[in-house]
Amino acid sequence: MSQKLQKELPNNIELPKVLLDEIERVASVKRLSEEKKQQLIENVKKNYLKSIFEPGEAIGIITAQSISEPATQMTMRTYHFAGSAGIKVTYGLPRLIEIFDAKRAPETPVMEIYLKKEFNNSDEARKLAENVVEKRISNVTEKVSVNLSENSVEIEPDDLKRLGKISRVIRESMPSVRVKEKTKSIVVYPKGELDVKELQNLREKIMNLHFDGISGIDNAIVRREENEWLINTVGSNLEEILKIDEVDDTRTVTNDIHETFKVLGIEAARNIIIKEAMKTLEEQGLNVDIRHILLVGDIMTTTGRIQSIGRYGVAGAQTSILSRAAFEETIKHLVRASIRNEVDEFKGIFENVMVGQVVPVGTGMFDLIAKFEEEEKK
């Protein structure tokens, strides 16, 4: 690139709107003069120019290398929520694998619930935390027993006011049983005679029925972050949480990628992939350029649904037969390609490396066409 072009290029490039808006904001806050503002724009343009990758650069390979190398230093450990002994949240390498494998359900689903301004205080946060935690019938029962002589299960609630609701929940959830209310207890009669083991199983089913709160939320912890009160939950149910009036639905998030996709769509799922991957790496003290994570987030969601980075996702969907075969299940891919009469176009990196051809990257992307003077005369 000539020196003249190098000097002209920063002035010719157009900055994205988000950067221009940020420049305006900074100029306003710092009260910059027009001259200083132009100087800031020039500096931003120069840095922006350095950040742009060149045509033909193998950014996929660089991304894989930039994430994988630091990941070798990650620990196989779990992180504990402060003030809640015994509650473990998966972090480190297992969590990174969970994200990039796009697992259907994370090992430890958690939520971060923000409150609206008018409800942003300690009392409201604690009240909401208490209300969202799922309560099963076992949590509101003082005593439960199996009566073999009457072939029934008898439940004594810890509060007699709950007698009606408990019996209603059992009737709605288990239409195959008969429920009878007594003065201080509820008796559940199954249809037909059951042996001891079957009665014990019925007892367990009744105890695990959802009674109150939000299904899937096992625990909730209230904490303060600067001037805000947040609720961290163990367990996740984004759809139901967003229906609560006190909850700020613009900032409340879950670490469950598939649940986010179901409730908020593919763009929100992409943002969660990026956020969770960056948080996992930063928690381990690893510095990875966010643009690499952005690229992975894009490739995992570009089809409009979430794909894993693996044989059943991105790697398995490659058009090159040799590239798929080199990754995993070699014989299966080669046999399938031969039956279907597939052709490998050798447009990617892996397949060209395998056969020893020039890789279509950088200068290898272009053919040289030259006109010689002798040919022109002819």
SEKE-962867 format. One record per residue (C-alpha): x negated, z negated, y; residue in one letter; residue number from 1. Coordinates in Angstrom, 1 decimal, padded with zeros to 4 digits. Layout:
! SEKE-962867
<X = X; Z = Z; Y = Y; r = a; k = NUM> $
...
//
This chain:
! SEKE-962867
<X = 000.0; Z = 000.0; Y = 000.0; r = m; k = 1> $
<X = -001.5; Z = 001.0; Y = 003.4; r = s; k = 2> $
<X = -002.2; Z = -001.6; Y = 006.1; r = q; k = 3> $
<X = 000.3; Z = 000.2; Y = 008.4; r = k; k = 4> $
<X = 003.1; Z = -000.1; Y = 005.8; r = l; k = 5> $
<X = 002.2; Z = -003.8; Y = 005.1; r = q; k = 6> $
<X = 002.6; Z = -004.5; Y = 008.8; r = k; k = 7> $
<X = 005.9; Z = -002.6; Y = 009.1; r = e; k = 8> $
<X = 007.5; Z = -003.8; Y = 005.8; r = l; k = 9> $
<X = 008.4; Z = -007.4; Y = 006.8; r = p; k = 10> $
<X = 010.3; Z = -006.0; Y = 009.8; r = n; k = 11> $
<X = 012.2; Z = -003.4; Y = 007.8; r = n; k = 12> $
<X = 013.5; Z = -005.6; Y = 005.0; r = i; k = 13> $
<X = 016.9; Z = -007.2; Y = 005.3; r = e; k = 14> $
<X = 017.3; Z = -010.9; Y = 004.4; r = l; k = 15> $
<X = 020.3; Z = -012.1; Y = 002.4; r = p; k = 16> $
<X = 023.2; Z = -013.6; Y = 004.3; r = k; k = 17> $
<X = 022.5; Z = -017.1; Y = 002.9; r = v; k = 18> $
<X = 019.0; Z = -017.1; Y = 004.3; r = l; k = 19> $
<X = 020.1; Z = -015.8; Y = 007.7; r = l; k = 20> $
<X = 022.8; Z = -018.5; Y = 007.9; r = d; k = 21> $
<X = 020.2; Z = -021.1; Y = 007.0; r = e; k = 22> $
<X = 017.8; Z = -019.8; Y = 009.8; r = i; k = 23> $
<X = 020.7; Z = -020.0; Y = 012.3; r = e; k = 24> $
<X = 021.4; Z = -023.6; Y = 011.2; r = r; k = 25> $
<X = 017.8; Z = -024.7; Y = 011.5; r = v; k = 26> $
<X = 017.4; Z = -023.0; Y = 014.8; r = a; k = 27> $
<X = 020.5; Z = -024.8; Y = 016.1; r = s; k = 28> $
<X = 019.4; Z = -028.2; Y = 014.8; r = v; k = 29> $
<X = 015.8; Z = -027.8; Y = 016.0; r = k; k = 30> $
<X = 016.9; Z = -026.2; Y = 019.3; r = r; k = 31> $
<X = 014.5; Z = -023.4; Y = 018.9; r = l; k = 32> $
<X = 013.9; Z = -020.9; Y = 021.7; r = s; k = 33> $
<X = 014.5; Z = -017.2; Y = 021.0; r = e; k = 34> $
<X = 010.7; Z = -016.6; Y = 020.6; r = e; k = 35> $
<X = 010.4; Z = -019.5; Y = 018.1; r = k; k = 36> $
<X = 013.5; Z = -018.2; Y = 016.2; r = k; k = 37> $
<X = 012.0; Z = -014.7; Y = 015.8; r = q; k = 38> $
<X = 008.7; Z = -016.3; Y = 014.6; r = q; k = 39> $
<X = 010.7; Z = -018.3; Y = 012.0; r = l; k = 40> $
<X = 012.5; Z = -015.1; Y = 010.9; r = i; k = 41> $
<X = 009.1; Z = -013.3; Y = 010.5; r = e; k = 42> $
<X = 007.7; Z = -016.1; Y = 008.4; r = n; k = 43> $
<X = 010.8; Z = -016.2; Y = 006.2; r = v; k = 44> $
<X = 010.6; Z = -012.4; Y = 005.7; r = k; k = 45> $
<X = 006.9; Z = -012.7; Y = 004.6; r = k; k = 46> $
<X = 007.7; Z = -015.4; Y = 002.1; r = n; k = 47> $
<X = 010.8; Z = -013.5; Y = 000.9; r = y; k = 48> $
<X = 008.6; Z = -010.4; Y = 000.4; r = l; k = 49> $
<X = 006.2; Z = -012.4; Y = -001.7; r = k; k = 50> $
<X = 009.1; Z = -013.6; Y = -003.9; r = s; k = 51> $
<X = 010.4; Z = -010.1; Y = -004.8; r = i; k = 52> $
<X = 009.1; Z = -008.8; Y = -008.1; r = f; k = 53> $
<X = 007.7; Z = -005.3; Y = -008.3; r = e; k = 54> $
<X = 009.5; Z = -002.5; Y = -010.1; r = p; k = 55> $
<X = 008.5; Z = -002.4; Y = -013.8; r = g; k = 56> $
<X = 007.5; Z = -006.0; Y = -014.0; r = e; k = 57> $
<X = 008.4; Z = -007.7; Y = -017.3; r = a; k = 58> $
<X = 010.3; Z = -010.6; Y = -015.8; r = i; k = 59> $
<X = 012.1; Z = -011.4; Y = -019.1; r = g; k = 60> $
<X = 008.7; Z = -012.1; Y = -020.8; r = i; k = 61> $
<X = 007.4; Z = -014.1; Y = -017.8; r = i; k = 62> $
<X = 010.7; Z = -016.1; Y = -017.8; r = t; k = 63> $
<X = 010.4; Z = -016.9; Y = -021.5; r = a; k = 64> $
<X = 006.8; Z = -017.9; Y = -021.1; r = q; k = 65> $
<X = 007.4; Z = -020.0; Y = -018.0; r = s; k = 66> $
<X = 010.2; Z = -022.0; Y = -019.7; r = i; k = 67> $
<X = 008.7; Z = -022.2; Y = -023.2; r = s; k = 68> $
<X = 005.2; Z = -023.4; Y = -022.3; r = e; k = 69> $
<X = 006.3; Z = -026.5; Y = -020.3; r = p; k = 70> $
<X = 009.0; Z = -027.2; Y = -023.0; r = a; k = 71> $
<X = 006.2; Z = -027.8; Y = -025.5; r = t; k = 72> $
<X = 005.4; Z = -031.0; Y = -023.5; r = q; k = 73> $
<X = 009.0; Z = -032.3; Y = -023.6; r = m; k = 74> $
<X = 009.8; Z = -035.4; Y = -025.5; r = t; k = 75> $
<X = 012.3; Z = -035.8; Y = -028.3; r = m; k = 76> $
<X = 014.0; Z = -038.8; Y = -026.7; r = r; k = 77> $
<X = 017.3; Z = -040.0; Y = -025.3; r = t; k = 78> $
<X = 018.1; Z = -041.4; Y = -021.9; r = y; k = 79> $
<X = 020.2; Z = -044.6; Y = -021.4; r = h; k = 80> $
<X = 022.8; Z = -044.9; Y = -018.6; r = f; k = 81> $
<X = 021.8; Z = -047.8; Y = -016.3; r = a; k = 82> $
<X = 023.9; Z = -050.9; Y = -016.8; r = g; k = 83> $
<X = 025.4; Z = -049.8; Y = -020.1; r = s; k = 84> $
<X = 023.3; Z = -050.8; Y = -023.1; r = a; k = 85> $
<X = 023.9; Z = -048.8; Y = -026.2; r = g; k = 86> $
<X = 025.2; Z = -045.6; Y = -024.5; r = i; k = 87> $
<X = 022.7; Z = -042.8; Y = -025.1; r = k; k = 88> $
<X = 022.8; Z = -039.4; Y = -023.5; r = v; k = 89> $
<X = 020.8; Z = -036.6; Y = -025.0; r = t; k = 90> $
<X = 017.9; Z = -035.4; Y = -022.8; r = y; k = 91> $
<X = 014.5; Z = -033.8; Y = -023.4; r = g; k = 92> $
<X = 014.0; Z = -030.9; Y = -025.8; r = l; k = 93> $
<X = 017.2; Z = -031.5; Y = -027.8; r = p; k = 94> $
<X = 019.2; Z = -031.1; Y = -024.7; r = r; k = 95> $
<X = 017.4; Z = -027.9; Y = -023.6; r = l; k = 96> $
<X = 018.0; Z = -026.4; Y = -027.1; r = i; k = 97> $
<X = 021.7; Z = -027.4; Y = -026.8; r = e; k = 98> $
<X = 022.0; Z = -025.5; Y = -023.5; r = i; k = 99> $
<X = 020.2; Z = -022.3; Y = -024.5; r = f; k = 100> $
<X = 021.9; Z = -022.3; Y = -028.0; r = d; k = 101> $
<X = 025.2; Z = -022.7; Y = -026.1; r = a; k = 102> $
<X = 026.5; Z = -025.2; Y = -028.6; r = k; k = 103> $
<X = 030.3; Z = -025.6; Y = -028.7; r = r; k = 104> $
<X = 030.2; Z = -029.3; Y = -028.1; r = a; k = 105> $
<X = 027.2; Z = -031.2; Y = -026.7; r = p; k = 106> $
<X = 026.0; Z = -034.2; Y = -028.7; r = e; k = 107> $
<X = 026.8; Z = -036.5; Y = -025.8; r = t; k = 108> $
<X = 029.4; Z = -035.0; Y = -023.4; r = p; k = 109> $
<X = 029.3; Z = -036.7; Y = -020.0; r = v; k = 110> $
<X = 031.1; Z = -036.2; Y = -016.6; r = m; k = 111> $
<X = 030.2; Z = -037.0; Y = -013.0; r = e; k = 112> $
<X = 033.5; Z = -037.7; Y = -011.1; r = i; k = 113> $
<X = 033.5; Z = -037.6; Y = -007.3; r = y; k = 114> $
<X = 036.3; Z = -039.1; Y = -005.3; r = l; k = 115> $
<X = 038.1; Z = -037.8; Y = -002.2; r = k; k = 116> $
<X = 037.2; Z = -039.4; Y = 001.2; r = k; k = 117> $
<X = 040.3; Z = -041.6; Y = 001.4; r = e; k = 118> $
<X = 039.7; Z = -043.0; Y = -002.1; r = f; k = 119> $
<X = 035.9; Z = -043.4; Y = -001.7; r = n; k = 120> $
<X = 035.5; Z = -047.2; Y = -002.1; r = n; k = 121> $
<X = 034.6; Z = -049.7; Y = -004.7; r = s; k = 122> $
<X = 038.1; Z = -050.9; Y = -005.6; r = d; k = 123> $
<X = 039.6; Z = -047.4; Y = -006.0; r = e; k = 124> $
<X = 036.5; Z = -046.3; Y = -008.1; r = a; k = 125> $
<X = 036.8; Z = -049.2; Y = -010.4; r = r; k = 126> $
<X = 040.5; Z = -048.9; Y = -010.8; r = k; k = 127> $
<X = 040.2; Z = -045.2; Y = -011.6; r = l; k = 128> $
<X = 037.3; Z = -045.8; Y = -014.0; r = a; k = 129> $
<X = 039.5; Z = -048.3; Y = -015.9; r = e; k = 130> $
<X = 042.5; Z = -045.9; Y = -016.0; r = n; k = 131> $
<X = 040.6; Z = -042.8; Y = -017.2; r = v; k = 132> $
<X = 039.0; Z = -044.5; Y = -020.3; r = v; k = 133> $
<X = 040.9; Z = -043.6; Y = -023.4; r = e; k = 134> $
<X = 042.7; Z = -046.4; Y = -025.1; r = k; k = 135> $
<X = 043.7; Z = -046.1; Y = -028.7; r = r; k = 136> $
<X = 046.3; Z = -048.2; Y = -030.5; r = i; k = 137> $
<X = 043.5; Z = -050.3; Y = -032.0; r = s; k = 138> $
<X = 042.5; Z = -051.3; Y = -028.4; r = n; k = 139> $
<X = 045.9; Z = -052.8; Y = -027.6; r = v; k = 140> $
<X = 046.5; Z = -054.4; Y = -031.0; r = t; k = 141> $
<X = 045.9; Z = -058.1; Y = -031.8; r = e; k = 142> $
<X = 046.6; Z = -057.9; Y = -035.5; r = k; k = 143> $
<X = 047.3; Z = -055.1; Y = -038.1; r = v; k = 144> $
<X = 048.0; Z = -055.6; Y = -041.8; r = s; k = 145> $
<X = 049.0; Z = -053.6; Y = -044.8; r = v; k = 146> $
<X = 052.1; Z = -055.0; Y = -046.7; r = n; k = 147> $
<X = 051.8; Z = -053.8; Y = -050.3; r = l; k = 148> $
<X = 055.1; Z = -055.3; Y = -051.4; r = s; k = 149> $
<X = 057.1; Z = -053.5; Y = -048.7; r = e; k = 150> $
<X = 054.8; Z = -050.4; Y = -048.8; r = n; k = 151> $
<X = 054.3; Z = -050.6; Y = -045.0; r = s; k = 152> $
<X = 051.9; Z = -051.2; Y = -042.1; r = v; k = 153> $
<X = 052.6; Z = -054.0; Y = -039.7; r = e; k = 154> $
<X = 051.2; Z = -054.0; Y = -036.1; r = i; k = 155> $
<X = 051.2; Z = -056.9; Y = -033.7; r = e; k = 156> $
<X = 050.3; Z = -055.8; Y = -030.1; r = p; k = 157> $
<X = 048.2; Z = -058.0; Y = -027.8; r = d; k = 158> $
<X = 051.0; Z = -057.8; Y = -025.1; r = d; k = 159> $
<X = 054.7; Z = -057.7; Y = -026.1; r = l; k = 160> $
<X = 055.4; Z = -055.4; Y = -023.1; r = k; k = 161> $
<X = 053.6; Z = -052.7; Y = -025.0; r = r; k = 162> $
<X = 055.8; Z = -052.9; Y = -028.0; r = l; k = 163> $
<X = 058.1; Z = -050.1; Y = -027.0; r = g; k = 164> $
<X = 055.4; Z = -047.7; Y = -025.9; r = k; k = 165> $
<X = 053.4; Z = -048.2; Y = -029.1; r = i; k = 166> $
<X = 056.4; Z = -047.5; Y = -031.3; r = s; k = 167> $
<X = 057.2; Z = -044.4; Y = -029.2; r = r; k = 168> $
<X = 053.6; Z = -043.1; Y = -029.5; r = v; k = 169> $
<X = 053.7; Z = -043.5; Y = -033.3; r = i; k = 170> $
<X = 057.1; Z = -041.7; Y = -033.6; r = r; k = 171> $
<X = 055.9; Z = -038.8; Y = -031.5; r = e; k = 172> $
<X = 052.5; Z = -038.4; Y = -033.2; r = s; k = 173> $
<X = 053.6; Z = -039.1; Y = -036.8; r = m; k = 174> $
<X = 057.2; Z = -037.7; Y = -037.3; r = p; k = 175> $
<X = 056.8; Z = -038.2; Y = -041.1; r = s; k = 176> $
<X = 057.0; Z = -042.0; Y = -040.9; r = v; k = 177> $
<X = 059.8; Z = -044.4; Y = -040.0; r = r; k = 178> $
<X = 059.1; Z = -047.0; Y = -037.3; r = v; k = 179> $
<X = 061.0; Z = -050.3; Y = -037.0; r = k; k = 180> $
<X = 060.6; Z = -052.7; Y = -034.0; r = e; k = 181> $
<X = 060.8; Z = -056.4; Y = -034.6; r = k; k = 182> $
<X = 060.6; Z = -059.3; Y = -032.1; r = t; k = 183> $
<X = 056.8; Z = -059.5; Y = -032.1; r = k; k = 184> $
<X = 055.7; Z = -056.6; Y = -034.2; r = s; k = 185> $
<X = 056.2; Z = -053.0; Y = -035.3; r = i; k = 186> $
<X = 056.6; Z = -052.0; Y = -038.9; r = v; k = 187> $
<X = 055.7; Z = -048.5; Y = -040.0; r = v; k = 188> $
<X = 057.2; Z = -047.2; Y = -043.3; r = y; k = 189> $
<X = 055.8; Z = -044.0; Y = -044.8; r = p; k = 190> $
<X = 058.1; Z = -041.6; Y = -046.7; r = k; k = 191> $
<X = 057.6; Z = -042.2; Y = -050.4; r = g; k = 192> $
<X = 055.5; Z = -044.7; Y = -052.3; r = e; k = 193> $
<X = 051.8; Z = -044.9; Y = -051.3; r = l; k = 194> $
<X = 048.9; Z = -046.6; Y = -053.2; r = d; k = 195> $
<X = 046.5; Z = -049.0; Y = -051.6; r = v; k = 196> $
<X = 044.0; Z = -046.4; Y = -050.5; r = k; k = 197> $
<X = 046.7; Z = -044.1; Y = -049.0; r = e; k = 198> $
<X = 048.2; Z = -047.1; Y = -047.0; r = l; k = 199> $
<X = 044.7; Z = -047.9; Y = -045.7; r = q; k = 200> $
<X = 044.3; Z = -044.3; Y = -044.6; r = n; k = 201> $
<X = 047.7; Z = -044.5; Y = -042.8; r = l; k = 202> $
<X = 046.6; Z = -047.7; Y = -041.1; r = r; k = 203> $
<X = 043.4; Z = -045.9; Y = -039.8; r = e; k = 204> $
<X = 045.4; Z = -042.9; Y = -038.6; r = k; k = 205> $
<X = 047.8; Z = -045.2; Y = -036.6; r = i; k = 206> $
<X = 044.9; Z = -047.2; Y = -035.1; r = m; k = 207> $
<X = 043.2; Z = -044.0; Y = -033.9; r = n; k = 208> $
<X = 046.3; Z = -042.6; Y = -032.1; r = l; k = 209> $
<X = 045.9; Z = -042.0; Y = -028.4; r = h; k = 210> $
<X = 047.8; Z = -044.7; Y = -026.4; r = f; k = 211> $
<X = 046.7; Z = -044.5; Y = -022.8; r = d; k = 212> $
<X = 044.0; Z = -043.1; Y = -020.4; r = g; k = 213> $
<X = 042.5; Z = -039.6; Y = -020.8; r = i; k = 214> $
<X = 041.8; Z = -038.3; Y = -024.3; r = s; k = 215> $
<X = 038.0; Z = -037.9; Y = -024.9; r = g; k = 216> $
<X = 036.8; Z = -040.3; Y = -022.3; r = i; k = 217> $
<X = 035.1; Z = -043.1; Y = -024.3; r = d; k = 218> $
<X = 033.5; Z = -045.1; Y = -021.4; r = n; k = 219> $
<X = 033.2; Z = -045.0; Y = -017.6; r = a; k = 220> $
<X = 030.6; Z = -046.5; Y = -015.3; r = i; k = 221> $
<X = 031.0; Z = -046.9; Y = -011.6; r = v; k = 222> $
<X = 027.8; Z = -046.5; Y = -009.5; r = r; k = 223> $
<X = 027.0; Z = -046.1; Y = -005.8; r = r; k = 224> $
<X = 024.9; Z = -043.2; Y = -004.5; r = e; k = 225> $
<X = 024.1; Z = -043.5; Y = -000.8; r = e; k = 226> $
<X = 027.5; Z = -043.7; Y = 000.8; r = n; k = 227> $
<X = 029.5; Z = -042.5; Y = -002.1; r = e; k = 228> $
<X = 031.1; Z = -044.1; Y = -005.2; r = w; k = 229> $
<X = 030.8; Z = -042.0; Y = -008.3; r = l; k = 230> $
<X = 032.1; Z = -042.5; Y = -011.8; r = i; k = 231> $
<X = 029.9; Z = -041.4; Y = -014.8; r = n; k = 232> $
<X = 031.8; Z = -041.0; Y = -018.0; r = t; k = 233> $
<X = 030.8; Z = -040.8; Y = -021.6; r = v; k = 234> $
<X = 033.0; Z = -038.2; Y = -023.1; r = g; k = 235> $
<X = 034.6; Z = -035.2; Y = -021.3; r = s; k = 236> $
<X = 038.0; Z = -033.8; Y = -020.5; r = n; k = 237> $
<X = 037.6; Z = -031.7; Y = -017.3; r = l; k = 238> $
<X = 041.1; Z = -030.2; Y = -017.3; r = e; k = 239> $
<X = 042.9; Z = -033.6; Y = -017.3; r = e; k = 240> $
<X = 040.4; Z = -035.3; Y = -014.9; r = i; k = 241> $
<X = 041.0; Z = -032.5; Y = -012.3; r = l; k = 242> $
<X = 044.7; Z = -033.2; Y = -012.3; r = k; k = 243> $
<X = 044.2; Z = -036.8; Y = -010.9; r = i; k = 244> $
<X = 045.0; Z = -037.0; Y = -007.2; r = d; k = 245> $
<X = 042.0; Z = -039.3; Y = -006.3; r = e; k = 246> $
<X = 039.4; Z = -036.9; Y = -007.8; r = v; k = 247> $
<X = 037.5; Z = -034.4; Y = -005.7; r = d; k = 248> $
<X = 038.0; Z = -031.3; Y = -007.8; r = d; k = 249> $
<X = 035.4; Z = -029.3; Y = -005.8; r = t; k = 250> $
<X = 032.4; Z = -031.4; Y = -006.9; r = r; k = 251> $
<X = 033.5; Z = -033.1; Y = -010.2; r = t; k = 252> $
<X = 031.5; Z = -031.6; Y = -013.1; r = v; k = 253> $
<X = 030.9; Z = -031.9; Y = -016.9; r = t; k = 254> $
<X = 027.8; Z = -031.1; Y = -018.9; r = n; k = 255> $
<X = 030.0; Z = -029.3; Y = -021.5; r = d; k = 256> $
<X = 029.4; Z = -025.5; Y = -020.8; r = i; k = 257> $
<X = 032.3; Z = -024.2; Y = -022.9; r = h; k = 258> $
<X = 034.8; Z = -026.7; Y = -021.4; r = e; k = 259> $
<X = 033.7; Z = -025.6; Y = -017.9; r = t; k = 260> $
<X = 034.2; Z = -021.9; Y = -018.9; r = f; k = 261> $
<X = 037.6; Z = -022.7; Y = -020.3; r = k; k = 262> $
<X = 038.8; Z = -024.6; Y = -017.2; r = v; k = 263> $
<X = 036.9; Z = -022.9; Y = -014.3; r = l; k = 264> $
<X = 035.6; Z = -019.6; Y = -015.5; r = g; k = 265> $
<X = 032.4; Z = -017.8; Y = -016.3; r = i; k = 266> $
<X = 030.7; Z = -018.3; Y = -012.9; r = e; k = 267> $
<X = 031.2; Z = -022.0; Y = -013.0; r = a; k = 268> $
<X = 029.8; Z = -022.0; Y = -016.6; r = a; k = 269> $
<X = 026.7; Z = -020.1; Y = -015.3; r = r; k = 270> $
<X = 026.2; Z = -022.7; Y = -012.6; r = n; k = 271> $
<X = 026.4; Z = -025.5; Y = -015.2; r = i; k = 272> $
<X = 023.8; Z = -023.8; Y = -017.4; r = i; k = 273> $
<X = 021.4; Z = -023.6; Y = -014.5; r = i; k = 274> $
<X = 022.1; Z = -027.1; Y = -013.2; r = k; k = 275> $
<X = 021.8; Z = -028.7; Y = -016.6; r = e; k = 276> $
<X = 018.6; Z = -026.8; Y = -017.6; r = a; k = 277> $
<X = 016.9; Z = -027.7; Y = -014.3; r = m; k = 278> $
<X = 018.0; Z = -031.3; Y = -014.5; r = k; k = 279> $
<X = 016.6; Z = -031.6; Y = -018.0; r = t; k = 280> $
<X = 013.2; Z = -030.1; Y = -017.1; r = l; k = 281> $
<X = 012.9; Z = -032.1; Y = -013.8; r = e; k = 282> $
<X = 013.8; Z = -035.4; Y = -015.7; r = e; k = 283> $
<X = 010.7; Z = -034.7; Y = -017.8; r = q; k = 284> $
<X = 008.6; Z = -034.1; Y = -014.7; r = g; k = 285> $
<X = 008.2; Z = -030.4; Y = -015.5; r = l; k = 286> $
<X = 008.1; Z = -027.8; Y = -012.6; r = n; k = 287> $
<X = 009.8; Z = -024.5; Y = -013.5; r = v; k = 288> $
<X = 010.7; Z = -022.0; Y = -010.9; r = d; k = 289> $
<X = 014.5; Z = -022.0; Y = -010.6; r = i; k = 290> $
<X = 014.5; Z = -018.1; Y = -010.6; r = r; k = 291> $
<X = 013.5; Z = -018.1; Y = -014.2; r = h; k = 292> $
<X = 016.5; Z = -020.4; Y = -015.0; r = i; k = 293> $
<X = 018.7; Z = -018.2; Y = -012.9; r = l; k = 294> $
<X = 017.7; Z = -015.2; Y = -015.0; r = l; k = 295> $
<X = 018.5; Z = -017.0; Y = -018.2; r = v; k = 296> $
<X = 021.9; Z = -018.2; Y = -016.8; r = g; k = 297> $
<X = 022.7; Z = -014.5; Y = -015.8; r = d; k = 298> $
<X = 021.7; Z = -013.1; Y = -019.2; r = i; k = 299> $
<X = 023.8; Z = -015.7; Y = -021.1; r = m; k = 300> $
<X = 026.9; Z = -015.0; Y = -019.0; r = t; k = 301> $
<X = 026.6; Z = -011.3; Y = -018.0; r = t; k = 302> $
<X = 029.2; Z = -010.1; Y = -020.6; r = t; k = 303> $
<X = 031.9; Z = -012.4; Y = -019.2; r = g; k = 304> $
<X = 031.6; Z = -014.9; Y = -022.0; r = r; k = 305> $
<X = 028.9; Z = -017.4; Y = -023.0; r = i; k = 306> $
<X = 026.2; Z = -016.1; Y = -025.3; r = q; k = 307> $
<X = 023.4; Z = -018.1; Y = -026.9; r = s; k = 308> $
<X = 019.8; Z = -017.0; Y = -026.7; r = i; k = 309> $
<X = 019.5; Z = -016.4; Y = -030.4; r = g; k = 310> $
<X = 020.4; Z = -014.2; Y = -033.4; r = r; k = 311> $
<X = 024.2; Z = -014.6; Y = -032.8; r = y; k = 312> $
<X = 023.8; Z = -014.0; Y = -029.0; r = g; k = 313> $
<X = 021.4; Z = -012.2; Y = -026.7; r = v; k = 314> $
<X = 018.6; Z = -011.5; Y = -029.2; r = a; k = 315> $
<X = 021.1; Z = -010.3; Y = -031.8; r = g; k = 316> $
<X = 022.9; Z = -008.0; Y = -029.4; r = a; k = 317> $
<X = 019.8; Z = -005.9; Y = -028.5; r = q; k = 318> $
<X = 020.1; Z = -002.2; Y = -028.9; r = t; k = 319> $
<X = 016.7; Z = -001.8; Y = -030.5; r = s; k = 320> $
<X = 016.8; Z = -002.0; Y = -034.3; r = i; k = 321> $
<X = 013.1; Z = -003.0; Y = -034.6; r = l; k = 322> $
<X = 013.4; Z = -005.6; Y = -031.9; r = s; k = 323> $
<X = 016.4; Z = -007.2; Y = -033.8; r = r; k = 324> $
<X = 014.5; Z = -007.0; Y = -037.1; r = a; k = 325> $
<X = 011.4; Z = -008.6; Y = -035.6; r = a; k = 326> $
<X = 013.4; Z = -011.6; Y = -034.3; r = f; k = 327> $
<X = 015.2; Z = -012.8; Y = -037.5; r = e; k = 328> $
<X = 016.9; Z = -011.5; Y = -040.6; r = e; k = 329> $
<X = 014.5; Z = -008.5; Y = -040.9; r = t; k = 330> $
<X = 015.9; Z = -006.9; Y = -044.1; r = i; k = 331> $
<X = 019.6; Z = -007.3; Y = -043.0; r = k; k = 332> $
<X = 019.0; Z = -005.4; Y = -039.7; r = h; k = 333> $
<X = 017.0; Z = -002.6; Y = -041.3; r = l; k = 334> $
<X = 019.4; Z = -002.0; Y = -044.2; r = v; k = 335> $
<X = 022.4; Z = -002.1; Y = -041.8; r = r; k = 336> $
<X = 020.7; Z = 000.4; Y = -039.4; r = a; k = 337> $
<X = 019.9; Z = 002.8; Y = -042.3; r = s; k = 338> $
<X = 023.5; Z = 002.7; Y = -043.6; r = i; k = 339> $
<X = 024.9; Z = 003.3; Y = -040.1; r = r; k = 340> $
<X = 022.3; Z = 006.0; Y = -039.3; r = n; k = 341> $
<X = 021.2; Z = 004.2; Y = -036.1; r = e; k = 342> $
<X = 018.4; Z = 005.5; Y = -034.0; r = v; k = 343> $
<X = 015.8; Z = 003.4; Y = -032.1; r = d; k = 344> $
<X = 015.1; Z = 004.9; Y = -028.7; r = e; k = 345> $
<X = 011.9; Z = 002.8; Y = -028.1; r = f; k = 346> $
<X = 013.0; Z = 001.8; Y = -024.5; r = k; k = 347> $
<X = 012.1; Z = -001.9; Y = -024.8; r = g; k = 348> $
<X = 008.8; Z = -003.8; Y = -025.0; r = i; k = 349> $
<X = 008.8; Z = -005.3; Y = -028.5; r = f; k = 350> $
<X = 009.5; Z = -002.1; Y = -030.4; r = e; k = 351> $
<X = 006.7; Z = -000.2; Y = -028.5; r = n; k = 352> $
<X = 004.2; Z = -003.0; Y = -029.2; r = v; k = 353> $
<X = 005.1; Z = -002.9; Y = -032.9; r = m; k = 354> $
<X = 004.3; Z = 000.8; Y = -033.2; r = v; k = 355> $
<X = 001.3; Z = 000.7; Y = -030.9; r = g; k = 356> $
<X = 002.8; Z = 002.8; Y = -028.1; r = q; k = 357> $
<X = 002.4; Z = 002.4; Y = -024.3; r = v; k = 358> $
<X = 004.8; Z = -000.3; Y = -023.2; r = v; k = 359> $
<X = 007.4; Z = 000.9; Y = -020.6; r = p; k = 360> $
<X = 006.3; Z = -001.8; Y = -018.1; r = v; k = 361> $
<X = 004.4; Z = -001.4; Y = -014.9; r = g; k = 362> $
<X = 002.5; Z = 001.9; Y = -014.8; r = t; k = 363> $
<X = 003.7; Z = 002.6; Y = -018.3; r = g; k = 364> $
<X = 007.2; Z = 003.2; Y = -016.9; r = m; k = 365> $
<X = 006.2; Z = 006.5; Y = -015.2; r = f; k = 366> $
<X = 004.9; Z = 009.9; Y = -016.2; r = d; k = 367> $
<X = 002.3; Z = 011.6; Y = -014.0; r = l; k = 368> $
<X = 003.2; Z = 015.1; Y = -012.9; r = i; k = 369> $
<X = 000.4; Z = 017.1; Y = -011.2; r = a; k = 370> $
<X = 000.3; Z = 020.5; Y = -009.6; r = k; k = 371> $
<X = -003.1; Z = 022.2; Y = -009.6; r = f; k = 372> $
<X = -004.2; Z = 024.8; Y = -007.1; r = e; k = 373> $
<X = -005.1; Z = 027.3; Y = -009.8; r = e; k = 374> $
<X = -001.6; Z = 027.2; Y = -011.2; r = e; k = 375> $
<X = -000.1; Z = 027.7; Y = -007.8; r = e; k = 376> $
<X = -002.2; Z = 030.9; Y = -007.2; r = k; k = 377> $
<X = -001.0; Z = 032.3; Y = -010.6; r = k; k = 378> $
//
